[in-house]
Amino acid sequence: MALTGRAALLAALGSLPVGIWEPSWTGILAVNAPLAVACACDFALAAPVRRLGLTRSGDASVRLGDTADVSLTITNPSRHPLRARLRDAWPPSSWQPGTETAASRHRLTVPPGERRLVTTRLRPTRRGDRQADRITIRSYGPLGLFSRQGTHRAPWTVRVLPPFTSRKHLPSKLARLRELDGRTSVLTRGEGTEFDSLREYVPGDDTRSIDWRATARQTTVAVRTWRPERDRHILLVLDTGRTSAGRVGDAPRLDAAMDAALLLAALASRAGDRVDLLAYDRKVRALVQGRTAGDVLPALVNAMAMLEPELVETDARGLTSTALRTSPRRSLIVLLTTLDAAPIEEGLLPVLTQLTQRHTVLLASVADPHITEMGTARGNADAVYEAAAAAQAQSERHRTAEQLRRHGVTVVDATPDDLAPALADAYLALKTAGRL
């Protein structure tokens, strides 16, 4: 508990008659007895801080970039009204820079025996758990001369989830999926390998899809339609090693990879496929298995919220063996990692055959749009050198991608904004080709 009576003391000293050069407490009290009594009464009438009751309620999760409201209920059990200033402390990353003071400080008045509600609005700037810190309350007397101050703790955690900005692409991908699944009328034969139904031939249909026996039993030409296979297994593998920490734009590569993985998971679960998640560098950072179609997306988002890039080299052998244990049956393994030459040639390529012999492998990598901009730079010597460096970097990525394709791997290399829809298109193309 702290007393803030310095202002009153200075006022008392300032009100002494001229000529008193060495004031004493006795002299001050003698000359300013009414002021001293007022200060003592003000302190006595300030509501005690330690007896206050505090409880929290509100949002327990929020997507990165959105706001979360956490409410604090203050109960005043004393006989004096509470006139207070309150600071609700949270980690600095709970707000946008420069907004903490306005968001975390409150003024309130609570009559005796009553309660009041204050709300702190958070706008986190990083994923993960944000835990409430101390609550500091300064209780003033009716004159504002003295105050009582104390701290309380009211635990609360807000989990900051990935933003999933690529969900805007989901309607168009689902429309394409419905076409493949035969639920939308199209002029071409439904692709896939599972027989769906017969329909009347229309110009443009593949003549190989004509069912001659069915045609012989009716007056029109009948064609077979197919639908993509269902209940296939997809394992999303997030590489959380050092290469995922590289920033592309304003965010690490890992964030763009997670956004693409979420769009693919939403699409695949709608297609009737089973989706699991493995995050790995030198050990398992997250593992989500066996979730139903309705539960898989919330489970993935919740697991990804706590992932951060680790500044270690990814153990490709450990990743491969863990993926094989996680997917003992034939699956589509979607590996979200880098296309840098050294990690691929020294780490992944020597063990890639273990994956491709049993599974279909799709590798997705985040490309830096700044490299493309550098490649078009001209005008001075520095710009020409930047363009040459960009051309060399792009050439190395293309060479690495070709090496992977020769091993039967489907490669998607796109910028953060384009990676999610490009990965979804690659998944639909594999379904169309009957490779799942």
C-alpha positions, -999 to 999 in steps of 0.1 A, spaced: 0 0 0 14 34 -9 5 70 2 7 98 -23 5 128 0 35 146 -13 14 172 -30 -5 180 2 27 182 21 42 207 -4 10 227 -2 13 228 36 49 240 34 40 266 9 12 281 31 36 289 60 42 325 68 73 342 54 102 341 77 99 305 89 131 291 73 133 257 91 98 242 92 91 213 115 62 189 116 50 206 148 50 240 131 33 226 99 6 209 119 0 240 141 -3 264 112 -22 239 88 -42 219 113 -73 220 91 -54 208 61 -38 180 80 -73 169 93 -86 170 58 -58 148 45 -63 123 73 -100 122 66 -94 118 29 -71 89 35 -96 72 59 -125 76 34 -105 61 5 -119 26 -1 -93 -1 8 -78 -18 -23 -69 -52 -9 -105 -61 0 -117 -56 -36 -130 -86 -55 -120 -90 -91 -132 -116 -116 -127 -119 -154 -149 -129 -183 -148 -124 -221 -131 -137 -251 -107 -167 -247 -95 -168 -283 -91 -144 -312 -77 -145 -347 -46 -125 -354 -56 -90 -365 -90 -91 -348 -99 -76 -314 -107 -94 -282 -127 -79 -253 -118 -91 -218 -140 -78 -190 -131 -72 -154 -157 -71 -127 -147 -51 -96 -167 -57 -64 -165 -31 -36 -173 -48 -2 -163 -18 19 -185 9 34 -168 36 14 -173 44 -23 -144 34 -46 -130 62 -67 -101 47 -86 -78 45 -115 -71 10 -128 -44 -4 -150 -50 -38 -165 -15 -50 -176 -10 -75 -205 21 -84 -225 32 -56 -250 23 -78 -280 -14 -76 -269 -19 -43 -286 -8 -24 -316 22 -2 -309 12 31 -291 -23 20 -281 -15 3 -248 -20 33 -225 -55 42 -238 -66 5 -239 -54 -7 -205 -62 23 -182 -96 29 -168 -114 53 -143 -143 39 -123 -165 46 -93 -180 18 -74 -206 25 -46 -203 5 -14 -215 -31 -17 -219 -28 -55 -199 -39 -86 -188 -24 -119 -176 -38 -152 -146 -24 -172 -136 -39 -205 -100 -40 -219 -99 -44 -257 -69 -64 -270 -56 -64 -305 -27 -89 -305 2 -86 -329 16 -122 -325 1 -157 -324 2 -177 -292 -12 -174 -257 -15 -139 -241 -18 -141 -203 -31 -113 -181 -5 -97 -158 -11 -77 -126 -41 -53 -120 -29 -21 -103 -56 -1 -86 -52 34 -70 -81 43 -47 -86 80 -40 -104 98 -12 -132 123 -19 -108 152 -19 -81 135 -40 -54 144 -15 -43 109 -6 -47 75 -22 -43 38 -15 -26 16 -41 -24 -21 -44 -22 -49 -70 -43 -80 -77 -41 -109 -100 -70 -122 -120 -57 -150 -143 -70 -150 -179 -55 -164 -212 -64 -153 -247 -52 -176 -274 -43 -158 -306 -51 -180 -336 -37 -178 -372 -57 -153 -392 -67 -178 -420 -68 -150 -446 -70 -176 -475 -105 -186 -465 -117 -161 -491 -106 -186 -518 -126 -214 -503 -160 -208 -521 -143 -209 -555 -124 -241 -547 -155 -257 -533 -173 -249 -566 -145 -266 -585 -148 -296 -561 -185 -299 -567 -178 -300 -604 -154 -329 -599 -178 -346 -576 -206 -346 -601 -229 -323 -581 -228 -295 -607 -238 -299 -643 -208 -296 -667 -202 -303 -703 -173 -326 -697 -171 -360 -682 -168 -360 -644 -132 -370 -636 -122 -395 -610 -120 -433 -607 -152 -441 -588 -183 -447 -609 -211 -423 -601 -240 -424 -625 -252 -425 -661 -264 -394 -681 -272 -385 -716 -244 -378 -740 -238 -341 -748 -214 -327 -774 -179 -324 -760 -181 -356 -739 -152 -380 -741 -164 -408 -764 -144 -433 -742 -170 -427 -714 -199 -440 -735 -216 -470 -719 -227 -490 -750 -247 -515 -730 -268 -488 -714 -271 -471 -748 -284 -503 -764 -312 -504 -738 -325 -469 -745 -330 -445 -774 -302 -420 -764 -265 -424 -760 -255 -428 -723 -222 -419 -708 -207 -428 -675 -198 -401 -649 -172 -405 -623 -164 -389 -590 -132 -384 -571 -123 -410 -545 -133 -402 -509 -120 -411 -475 -84 -406 -486 -57 -397 -460 -38 -364 -462 -9 -356 -439 1 -319 -437 38 -316 -427 49 -282 -415 87 -277 -414 93 -255 -384 131 -254 -387 153 -223 -393 142 -218 -429 106 -212 -418 118 -182 -397 128 -163 -428 106 -133 -432 87 -127 -465 71 -93 -463 59 -87 -428 56 -123 -416 77 -155 -413 75 -181 -440 58 -204 -415 28 -181 -413 22 -183 -450 27 -221 -449 1 -224 -422 -24 -203 -441 -20 -225 -471 -24 -257 -450 -56 -244 -435 -72 -238 -469 -62 -272 -481 -75 -288 -448 -109 -270 -452 -112 -281 -488 -101 -317 -482 -124 -322 -453 -153 -310 -475 -142 -335 -501 -146 -363 -476 -108 -369 -470 -92 -373 -436 -66 -347 -427 -38 -349 -401 -11 -324 -392 25 -329 -382 48 -300 -373 85 -310 -371 121 -297 -370 142 -319 -348 113 -332 -328 75 -331 -330 61 -297 -323 25 -305 -330 5 -335 -340 -32 -336 -348 -47 -370 -358 -80 -388 -361 -103 -357 -361 -137 -357 -378 -145 -334 -407 -163 -310 -384 -135 -309 -358 -104 -310 -379 -102 -273 -388 -106 -260 -352 -81 -285 -340 -55 -275 -366 -60 -238 -359 -56 -243 -322 -24 -264 -327 -9 -239 -351 -15 -210 -328 14 -222 -305 39 -229 -333 70 -207 -337 100 -212 -360 129 -229 -343 164 -217 -352 177 -252 -358 184 -273 -390 155 -296 -397 163 -333 -394 151 -346 -427 156 -383 -417 137 -378 -385 109 -360 -403 106 -388 -429 105 -415 -403 79 -397 -382 58 -390 -413 59 -427 -422 49 -438 -387 20 -413 -388 8 -425 -422 13 -462 -424 -12 -465 -453 -9 -448 -487 -15 -411 -483 -10 -377 -498 19 -361 -479 19 -323 -483 53 -311 -472 54 -273 -466 91 -265 -465 118 -245 -484 131 -249 -520 165 -237 -510 191 -259 -527 212 -268 -496 184 -281 -473 168 -301 -502 199 -316 -517 217 -324 -484 186 -332 -463 155 -342 -482 167 -358 -514 187 -387 -498 156 -399 -480 129 -388 -504 126 -422 -520 113 -436 -487 83 -413 -490 76 -415 -527 77 -454 -528 47 -455 -505 29 -422 -508 21 -393 -532 42 -364 -522 34 -327 -528 59 -301 -518 48 -264 -513 73 -236 -508 69 -199 -501 87 -177 -527 98 -142 -520 81 -116 -542 110 -92 -536 132 -116 -557 109 -111 -587 110 -74 -582 148 -75 -581 149 -94 -613 132 -66 -632 154 -39 -618 174 -18 -642 188 17 -645 221 17 -626 249 -7 -617 234 -16 -583 201 -25 -599 218 -46 -625 237 -65 -598 204 -71 -580 188 -84 -611 217 -108 -617 215 -121 -581 177 -125 -585 181 -145 -617 207 -168 -601 184 -174 -571 154 -181 -593 175 -205 -614 186 -224 -584 150 -228 -572 139 -240 -606 167 -265 -607 158 -278 -572 122 -281 -582 131 -301 -613 151 -325 -592 121 -331 -570 98 -336 -600 122 -362 -613 116 -381 -581 78 -380 -587 71 -350 -564 45 -324 -573 60 -290 -566 42 -257 -558 63 -226 -556 44 -194 -551 44 -161 -532 26 -158 -498 -6 -144 -514 -7 -171 -541 5 -201 -522 -28 -211 -506 -49 -211 -538 -20 -227 -558 -18 -256 -533 -55 -261 -534 -54 -262 -572 -26 -288 -570 -47 -310 -547 -77 -308 -570 -55 -316 -600 -43 -348 -582 -79 -357 -575 -89 -351 -611 -60 -373 -623 -71 -401 -599 -37 -400 -581 -53 -399 -546 
